[in-house]
Amino acid sequence: MNEQKKAALISRMGPLEKYNGGVTPIVMPLVTLEQYFDGAEGEAGLLCNSHVAPNNDAILATFKSIRDRPEVQDIRIAITQCDTGKWPFSYKIVVVTRASEAEVLGWLPPGFEPDETWEGDVDHLPAEKIEIPPGFRKLWLWYD
């Protein structure tokens, strides 16, 4: 993994608190697909519990293809944790979309199905603010 890019990503986490042997941000940064995967070199922890175990290239290609749809304005990765010496971890993806939840879920290949979804923000899960154009909303995908 690229240590300089990892440090830049960790710096986006802002104020931290100790969590489960590592640290977690008080407010989750919402980074672009490129910011999250660039420099990870196979170390990113997104979808690590999927039964198909997709690699980073497959995950990035899948979510880039979804982001390219006219019904999607952006896709962001919520940084949720960082353990010492590891690439920052995420189990949450934000799709900024005007499509229905069912449509978005229909775009996901087998093994990419989230464990839960919700719309908008949740008070007990503070996240960095991002621009949401009129007619669009945040659809969160949570992977256990």
C-alpha positions as a Python dict, from the first residue, in 0.01 Angstrom:
ca = {
    (1, 'M'): (0, 0, 0),
    (2, 'N'): (109, 356, -64),
    (3, 'E'): (189, 502, 280),
    (4, 'Q'): (171, 864, 162),
    (5, 'K'): (-178, 816, 15),
    (6, 'K'): (-284, 624, 327),
    (7, 'A'): (-168, 915, 545),
    (8, 'A'): (-361, 1162, 328),
    (9, 'L'): (-676, 951, 362),
    (10, 'I'): (-631, 919, 739),
    (11, 'S'): (-587, 1297, 766),
    (12, 'R'): (-937, 1333, 616),
    (13, 'M'): (-1073, 1150, 920),
    (14, 'G'): (-1029, 1460, 1142),
    (15, 'P'): (-1087, 1420, 1517),
    (16, 'L'): (-1071, 1054, 1621),
    (17, 'E'): (-1176, 835, 1909),
    (18, 'K'): (-1044, 493, 2004),
    (19, 'Y'): (-1257, 206, 1878),
    (20, 'N'): (-1210, -172, 1875),
    (21, 'G'): (-829, -166, 1874),
    (22, 'G'): (-809, 118, 1624),
    (23, 'V'): (-960, 460, 1574),
    (24, 'T'): (-1284, 586, 1428),
    (25, 'P'): (-1371, 938, 1309),
    (26, 'I'): (-1617, 1143, 1511),
    (27, 'V'): (-1759, 1260, 1175),
    (28, 'M'): (-1720, 1012, 888),
    (29, 'P'): (-1545, 1163, 586),
    (30, 'L'): (-1718, 1087, 257),
    (31, 'V'): (-1439, 1034, 3),
    (32, 'T'): (-1458, 969, -369),
    (33, 'L'): (-1408, 622, -512),
    (34, 'E'): (-1071, 731, -647),
    (35, 'Q'): (-958, 879, -315),
    (36, 'Y'): (-1047, 558, -133),
    (37, 'F'): (-894, 305, -371),
    (38, 'D'): (-593, 497, -508),
    (39, 'G'): (-289, 363, -328),
    (40, 'A'): (-468, 81, -143),
    (41, 'E'): (-302, -179, -365),
    (42, 'G'): (-536, -458, -258),
    (43, 'E'): (-557, -349, 106),
    (44, 'A'): (-895, -172, 109),
    (45, 'G'): (-1148, -344, 333),
    (46, 'L'): (-1470, -270, 145),
    (47, 'L'): (-1703, -571, 91),
    (48, 'C'): (-1456, -795, 275),
    (49, 'N'): (-1739, -1014, 410),
    (50, 'S'): (-1902, -1075, 72),
    (51, 'H'): (-1940, -1441, -23),
    (52, 'V'): (-1786, -1367, -365),
    (53, 'A'): (-1488, -1176, -214),
    (54, 'P'): (-1455, -919, -496),
    (55, 'N'): (-1114, -758, -534),
    (56, 'N'): (-1062, -381, -530),
    (57, 'D'): (-1057, -356, -910),
    (58, 'A'): (-1398, -528, -936),
    (59, 'I'): (-1546, -312, -660),
    (60, 'L'): (-1413, 8, -815),
    (61, 'A'): (-1531, -86, -1166),
    (62, 'T'): (-1878, -178, -1038),
    (63, 'F'): (-1934, 143, -847),
    (64, 'K'): (-1782, 358, -1125),
    (65, 'S'): (-2030, 206, -1371),
    (66, 'I'): (-2315, 289, -1132),
    (67, 'R'): (-2181, 642, -1081),
    (68, 'D'): (-2182, 690, -1461),
    (69, 'R'): (-2560, 639, -1479),
    (70, 'P'): (-2767, 953, -1543),
    (71, 'E'): (-2973, 883, -1229),
    (72, 'V'): (-2660, 901, -1011),
    (73, 'Q'): (-2479, 1223, -926),
    (74, 'D'): (-2200, 1072, -711),
    (75, 'I'): (-2087, 777, -502),
    (76, 'R'): (-1886, 826, -185),
    (77, 'I'): (-1716, 591, 57),
    (78, 'A'): (-1765, 666, 428),
    (79, 'I'): (-1442, 606, 620),
    (80, 'T'): (-1552, 429, 936),
    (81, 'Q'): (-1237, 296, 1102),
    (82, 'C'): (-860, 271, 1079),
    (83, 'D'): (-654, 9, 1259),
    (84, 'T'): (-283, 66, 1317),
    (85, 'G'): (-82, -13, 1004),
    (86, 'K'): (-391, -85, 792),
    (87, 'W'): (-567, 95, 509),
    (88, 'P'): (-872, 292, 636),
    (89, 'F'): (-1177, 66, 652),
    (90, 'S'): (-1531, 123, 533),
    (91, 'Y'): (-1856, -66, 545),
    (92, 'K'): (-2073, 220, 418),
    (93, 'I'): (-2126, 358, 69),
    (94, 'V'): (-2335, 665, -15),
    (95, 'V'): (-2507, 678, -353),
    (96, 'V'): (-2633, 1026, -441),
    (97, 'T'): (-2921, 940, -670),
    (98, 'R'): (-3270, 1016, -791),
    (99, 'A'): (-3334, 647, -866),
    (100, 'S'): (-3542, 432, -633),
    (101, 'E'): (-3377, 204, -381),
    (102, 'A'): (-3498, -97, -580),
    (103, 'E'): (-3338, 40, -898),
    (104, 'V'): (-3003, 100, -726),
    (105, 'L'): (-3006, -247, -571),
    (106, 'G'): (-3088, -392, -914),
    (107, 'W'): (-2766, -245, -1053),
    (108, 'L'): (-2552, -439, -806),
    (109, 'P'): (-2405, -774, -916),
    (110, 'P'): (-2430, -1087, -697),
    (111, 'G'): (-2219, -1050, -384),
    (112, 'F'): (-2257, -671, -376),
    (113, 'E'): (-2596, -670, -201),
    (114, 'P'): (-2586, -455, 115),
    (115, 'D'): (-2705, -587, 450),
    (116, 'E'): (-2909, -271, 505),
    (117, 'T'): (-3000, 51, 325),
    (118, 'W'): (-3143, 383, 438),
    (119, 'E'): (-3210, 726, 294),
    (120, 'G'): (-3076, 1055, 421),
    (121, 'D'): (-2855, 1104, 723),
    (122, 'V'): (-2888, 948, 1066),
    (123, 'D'): (-2815, 1166, 1370),
    (124, 'H'): (-2614, 903, 1558),
    (125, 'L'): (-2395, 840, 1250),
    (126, 'P'): (-2259, 1186, 1168),
    (127, 'A'): (-2107, 1218, 822),
    (128, 'E'): (-1931, 1493, 635),
    (129, 'K'): (-2167, 1718, 439),
    (130, 'I'): (-2163, 1684, 61),
    (131, 'E'): (-2360, 1865, -207),
    (132, 'I'): (-2694, 1705, -293),
    (133, 'P'): (-2851, 1854, -608),
    (134, 'P'): (-3226, 1923, -614),
    (135, 'G'): (-3420, 1603, -686),
    (136, 'F'): (-3140, 1378, -556),
    (137, 'R'): (-3092, 1218, -214),
    (138, 'K'): (-2842, 1006, -26),
    (139, 'L'): (-2898, 631, -33),
    (140, 'W'): (-2670, 456, 215),
    (141, 'L'): (-2553, 99, 154),
    (142, 'W'): (-2428, -78, 467),
    (143, 'Y'): (-2214, -391, 448),
    (144, 'D'): (-2163, -598, 763),
}
